[in-house]
């Protein structure tokens, strides 16, 4: 008999009790006999105002480029990242377009597209989410920048503080809470079944247009039923333990320590297979003035009038965002995947970017996009313009990423094709 994929060690911690869920180990008979390849994960990191282009994009194309100032903290990973110039969603410039970062589609125009404005992370979560406890996990500090959108065109609210994310990922329900949750889910399940019967009755008398609307509603009901079934299966399973105390030892907590905690929890959630899809956002209202050399608000720094001192503050903010990601990627790269020659990073596709090109001009052209890890054959700095000088639809890259996750489709929203990155299906 094979041991469980998620081995639980009971009674650790002396008087504290509790349990610890281990990641998949090569010594486990499951790993030895099943020879299951490591799963592929997706991590998306976004910000609301883009990047200062002269400091983000390298001056040379190809693999032999000099790393740019904003990306300097990623120089250790230079052969495993791809930077894409001249790609966007073909939208007029202005605030509000950043909502389309991960979909290519604005909410007000979503009805024209089969996926509405569903974001790429949610398409991946639909494909692989039933295999893990949480189909996707979302975090930012302060108010949301609205990265993720579900199939109904509704933005998914992220956890906006460290403790909320910790409780969601690692806090177990008491036995009383588990019983109550099971009763609630059973009640919801029966209600959904009754609604389904009523819908069938109403649909027989409806017009063709109303039948279409009811079909969409029925699909939403089926999605809810599926989510309830998945959640019920995990109620009695212990979550992995995680020590948050090392991040709270420093009082008051700094912006850096809080984002360190967020990224480390996401990395541990990947390692213990709590989830395989995550988004982390940098909010428009976050106060970055505790960073060295930053004295203004984030949005104010984007409107810098090309003043060198203000530009320097903006680049300081953006460089901090990349440094936080870089630390996360180092952690992922330090974790060896059992049954493979690669690290956790080699099995995680990481997307960094924004739905705005540059906040200083509200430009939505030439979005700052970087891809890392995932075991892909990275291309360095790529000029994505076609022979006529037109920018490439960013959804071309998204479609290629979706295909890497086994999503069988030949179009994603505004895509016109795929982008060949060697390791990505093209």
C-alpha positions in Angstrom: 0.0 0.0 0.0 1.4 3.4 -1.0 1.8 6.0 1.7 -0.2 9.2 1.4 1.0 12.0 -0.8 0.6 14.3 2.1 2.2 12.7 5.2 1.0 14.1 8.5 3.2 14.1 11.6 1.1 14.1 14.7 1.8 15.5 18.2 4.7 17.8 17.2 5.4 20.8 19.4 5.3 19.3 22.9 2.5 20.9 24.9 1.4 22.8 21.9 0.2 19.7 20.1 -0.9 20.1 16.5 0.3 18.5 13.4 2.7 19.1 10.5 1.9 18.2 6.9 5.0 17.4 5.0 5.7 18.1 1.4 6.1 15.2 -1.0 9.4 13.5 -0.2 11.4 11.3 -2.5 11.8 8.7 0.2 8.0 8.2 0.3 6.8 5.1 -1.5 4.3 7.2 -3.4 7.1 9.2 -4.9 9.2 6.1 -5.6 6.5 3.9 -7.1 4.0 6.3 -8.7 6.8 8.3 -10.4 4.3 11.2 -10.7 6.0 14.3 -12.2 5.9 17.4 -10.1 2.8 19.6 -10.8 3.1 22.9 -12.6 2.2 26.0 -10.6 1.4 29.6 -11.6 2.4 32.7 -9.6 1.3 36.2 -10.8 2.7 39.4 -9.3 1.2 42.7 -10.5 1.2 46.4 -9.7 -1.2 49.1 -10.7 1.1 51.7 -12.4 3.4 49.7 -14.6 7.2 50.4 -14.6 9.4 53.3 -15.5 10.3 52.1 -19.0 13.8 53.4 -19.2 14.7 51.6 -16.0 12.7 48.4 -16.6 13.5 47.4 -20.1 17.1 46.4 -21.0 18.7 48.4 -23.8 19.7 45.3 -25.8 17.5 42.5 -27.2 18.4 38.8 -27.1 19.9 36.7 -24.3 23.2 38.7 -24.0 21.6 41.8 -22.5 22.7 43.9 -19.6 20.2 43.6 -16.7 18.2 46.9 -16.2 18.3 48.9 -12.9 14.8 47.9 -11.8 15.5 44.3 -12.5 19.0 44.2 -10.9 17.9 42.0 -8.0 17.1 39.3 -10.6 20.6 39.2 -12.1 21.2 35.8 -10.5 18.2 34.4 -12.6 19.0 36.1 -15.8 19.2 32.9 -17.9 15.8 31.8 -16.6 13.8 34.9 -17.3 12.2 36.4 -20.4 11.4 40.1 -20.7 8.9 41.1 -23.4 8.9 44.5 -25.0 6.1 45.9 -27.2 3.2 43.8 -26.1 -0.1 45.1 -24.8 -3.9 44.8 -25.0 -4.4 47.3 -27.7 -6.3 49.7 -25.5 -6.5 53.5 -25.4 -4.4 54.9 -22.6 -5.9 56.0 -19.3 -6.5 54.8 -15.7 -8.8 51.8 -15.3 -7.3 49.8 -18.1 -5.0 48.0 -15.6 -8.1 45.9 -14.7 -7.5 44.1 -18.0 -4.0 43.0 -17.1 -4.7 39.2 -16.8 -7.6 39.0 -19.3 -7.0 41.6 -22.0 -10.7 42.6 -21.6 -12.4 45.4 -19.7 -15.5 44.5 -17.6 -17.7 46.8 -19.7 -16.8 45.1 -22.9 -16.6 41.5 -21.5 -19.9 40.3 -23.0 -18.3 40.2 -26.5 -15.8 37.5 -25.4 -16.5 33.8 -24.7 -14.5 34.0 -21.4 -15.9 37.4 -20.5 -13.1 39.1 -18.7 -12.0 35.9 -16.8 -8.3 36.3 -15.9 -5.7 33.8 -16.9 -5.0 32.7 -13.4 -8.7 31.6 -13.0 -8.6 29.7 -16.3 -5.7 27.8 -14.9 -7.4 27.3 -11.6 -10.4 25.8 -13.3 -8.1 23.4 -15.1 -6.2 22.1 -12.1 -7.9 23.5 -9.0 -9.8 20.4 -8.1 -6.6 18.6 -7.2 -5.7 20.8 -4.3 -7.3 22.4 -1.3 -7.6 25.9 -2.7 -8.0 26.4 -6.5 -6.3 29.7 -6.1 -4.9 32.1 -3.5 -4.9 35.9 -3.7 -3.0 38.4 -1.5 -2.0 42.0 -1.4 -1.5 44.6 1.3 -4.0 47.4 1.6 -6.8 47.8 -0.9 -7.0 45.4 -3.8 -5.7 46.3 -7.3 -8.3 43.8 -8.7 -6.0 41.4 -10.4 -8.3 38.3 -10.7 -11.7 38.0 -12.3 -13.9 34.9 -12.3 -16.1 33.4 -15.0 -19.0 35.7 -14.1 -16.9 38.9 -14.5 -16.6 39.5 -10.8 -13.3 40.5 -9.3 -11.9 38.1 -6.6 -11.2 39.8 -3.3 -7.6 39.1 -2.1 -6.4 38.9 1.5 -5.2 42.3 2.4 -3.2 41.6 5.5 -0.7 39.0 6.7 -2.9 37.5 9.4 -5.9 37.1 7.1 -3.8 35.1 4.7 -2.2 33.1 7.5 -5.6 32.2 8.9 -6.9 31.2 5.5 -4.0 29.0 4.6 -2.9 27.5 7.9 -5.6 27.8 10.7 -7.5 24.6 11.2 -11.2 24.5 12.2 -12.1 23.2 15.6 -14.2 20.0 15.7 -17.3 22.1 16.5 -16.6 24.4 13.6 -16.1 21.5 11.3 -19.4 20.0 12.2 -21.1 23.3 11.7 -19.4 23.8 8.3 -20.5 20.4 7.1 -24.1 21.1 8.0 -24.0 24.4 6.2 -22.5 22.8 3.1 -25.1 20.0 3.2 -27.8 22.6 3.4 -26.3 24.6 0.6 -26.1 21.5 -1.5 -29.7 20.6 -1.0 -30.7 24.2 -1.8 -28.8 24.1 -5.1 -30.4 20.9 -6.0 -33.9 22.4 -5.5 -32.9 25.5 -7.5 -31.7 23.2 -10.3 -35.1 21.5 -10.4 -36.9 24.8 -10.5 -34.7 26.0 -13.3 -35.6 23.0 -15.5 -39.3 23.8 -15.0 -38.9 27.5 -15.8 -36.6 26.8 -18.8 -39.3 24.8 -20.6 -41.6 27.9 -20.7 -38.9 30.5 -21.4 -38.0 32.3 -24.7 -34.8 31.4 -26.5 -33.0 34.5 -25.1 -34.2 33.7 -21.6 -33.1 30.1 -22.0 -29.6 31.4 -22.8 -29.6 33.5 -19.7 -30.9 30.5 -17.6 -28.2 28.3 -19.1 -25.6 30.8 -17.9 -27.2 30.8 -14.5 -27.3 27.0 -14.4 -23.6 27.0 -15.2 -23.0 29.2 -12.2 -25.0 26.8 -10.1 -23.0 23.8 -11.3 -19.8 25.7 -10.5 -21.0 26.4 -7.0 -22.0 22.7 -6.5 -18.5 21.7 -7.7 -16.9 24.1 -5.3 -19.0 22.8 -2.4 -18.1 19.2 -3.2 -14.4 20.1 -3.3 -14.5 22.0 0.0 -16.4 19.3 1.8 -13.7 16.8 0.9 -11.1 18.9 2.7 -12.9 19.9 5.9 -11.5 17.0 8.0 -8.0 17.2 6.6 -5.4 19.0 8.6 -3.7 22.0 7.1 0.1 22.2 7.2 1.5 24.2 10.1 3.4 27.4 9.5 5.5 29.5 11.9 4.6 33.2 11.5 6.3 34.4 14.6 9.6 35.1 12.9 7.9 37.9 10.9 6.2 39.4 13.9 9.3 39.5 16.1 10.1 42.9 14.6 7.7 45.5 16.0 6.3 47.4 14.4 6.3 45.2 11.3 7.8 46.8 8.3 6.5 46.8 4.7 9.3 44.5 3.8 8.7 42.0 6.6 5.0 41.9 5.7 5.6 41.2 2.1 8.3 38.7 3.0 5.6 36.9 5.0 3.1 37.0 2.2 5.6 35.6 -0.4 7.0 33.0 2.0 3.4 31.7 2.8 2.7 31.5 -0.9 5.9 29.5 -1.4 5.0 27.1 1.4 1.5 26.7 0.1 3.1 25.7 -3.3 5.5 23.3 -1.5 2.8 21.6 0.5 0.4 21.5 -2.4 -2.3 23.6 -0.7 -2.7 25.5 -4.0 -1.0 25.7 -7.4 -2.2 29.1 -8.5 -1.5 32.4 -6.6 -1.6 36.1 -7.2 0.2 38.8 -5.2 -0.5 42.4 -5.8 1.2 45.7 -4.9 -1.6 48.2 -4.1 -2.0 51.7 -5.4 -2.5 53.0 -1.8 0.4 51.3 -0.1 2.7 53.7 1.7 6.2 53.1 0.5 7.8 56.0 2.3 9.6 53.8 4.8 11.8 52.7 1.9 15.1 54.6 1.7 14.9 57.6 -0.5 11.1 57.5 -0.9 9.3 60.6 0.4 6.2 60.7 -1.8 3.1 58.6 -2.4 3.2 55.9 -5.0 0.8 57.6 -7.4 2.5 60.9 -6.9 5.8 59.4 -7.9 4.4 58.2 -11.2 3.6 61.9 -12.1 7.1 63.0 -11.9 7.4 65.4 -14.8 10.7 63.7 -15.5 12.3 65.2 -12.4 15.2 63.1 -11.6 14.7 63.1 -7.8 11.0 62.0 -8.2 11.9 59.4 -10.9 14.5 58.0 -8.5 11.8 57.6 -5.8 9.5 55.8 -8.3 12.3 53.5 -9.4 13.0 52.8 -5.7 9.4 51.6 -5.2 9.5 49.4 -8.4 12.9 48.0 -7.5 11.5 47.1 -4.0 8.6 45.2 -5.7 11.1 43.2 -7.8 13.4 42.5 -4.9 10.5 41.0 -2.9 9.7 38.8 -5.9 13.4 37.9 -6.3 13.5 36.7 -2.6 10.5 34.5 -3.3 12.0 33.0 -6.4 15.2 32.2 -4.5 13.2 30.4 -1.9 11.3 28.4 -4.6 14.6 27.7 -6.3 16.1 26.3 -3.1 13.4 23.7 -2.8 14.3 20.5 -4.7 11.3 18.7 -6.3 11.2 15.0 -5.5 11.3 12.8 -8.5 12.8 15.5 -10.8 16.1 17.2 -11.5 14.6 20.6 -10.9 13.5 23.0 -8.2 10.1 24.2 -7.2 10.9 27.3 -9.3 11.5 25.1 -12.3 8.0 23.9 -11.9 6.4 27.3 -11.3 5.6 29.7 -14.1 6.0 33.2 -12.7 4.5 36.2 -14.4 5.4 39.8 -13.3 3.7 42.8 -14.9 1.0 45.3 -15.0 -2.0 46.3 -17.1 -0.5 49.8 -17.3 2.6 50.5 -19.2 3.7 53.6 -17.4 1.7 55.6 -14.9 3.5 58.9 -15.7 1.7 59.2 -19.0 -1.2 56.7 -18.2 0.1 54.7 -21.2 -1.3 51.3 -21.8 1.1 50.5 -24.5 4.3 48.5 -24.1 3.4 46.8 -20.9 6.2 45.7 -18.6 6.0 41.9 -18.7 8.5 39.3 -17.4 8.2 35.6 -17.3 10.4 33.4 -15.0 10.9 29.7 -14.1 8.6 27.0 -15.3 11.3 25.0 -16.9 10.9 27.0 -20.1 13.6 27.8 -22.6 13.8 31.5 -21.9 14.7 34.0 -24.6 16.2 36.9 -22.7 14.8 40.3 -23.9 12.4 39.8 -26.7 11.1 42.5 -29.2 7.5 41.4 -29.8 6.7 43.7 -32.7 5.7 42.2 -36.0 7.3 43.1 -39.3 5.0 46.1 -39.6 6.0 47.4 -36.2 2.7 46.5 -34.5 2.8 45.4 -30.9 1.9 41.8 -30.1 -1.3 41.1 -28.2 -0.3 40.1 -24.7 -3.0 37.4 -24.8 -0.8 35.5 -27.3 1.6 34.9 -24.4 -1.3 34.0 -22.1 -2.6 31.5 -24.6 0.8 29.9 -24.7 0.9 29.7 -20.9 -2.6 28.2 -20.8 -1.5 25.5 -23.2 1.4 24.7 -21.0 -1.1 23.9 -18.2 -3.0 21.6 -20.5 -5.8 24.0 -21.4 -6.9 22.9 -24.8 -7.9 26.0 -26.7 -6.7 27.9 -29.7 -7.7 31.4 -28.6 -7.8 33.4 -25.4 -9.8 36.6 -25.6 -7.8 39.0 -27.9 -5.1 36.6 -28.9 -4.1 36.2 -32.5 -1.8 33.3 -32.1 0.8 31.9 -29.7 4.3 32.9 -28.7 7.0 30.3 -29.2 9.2 30.2 -26.1 10.7 26.8 -26.7 9.3 25.2 -23.6 5.9 26.6 -24.2 3.5 24.9 -26.6 3.3 27.0 -29.8 
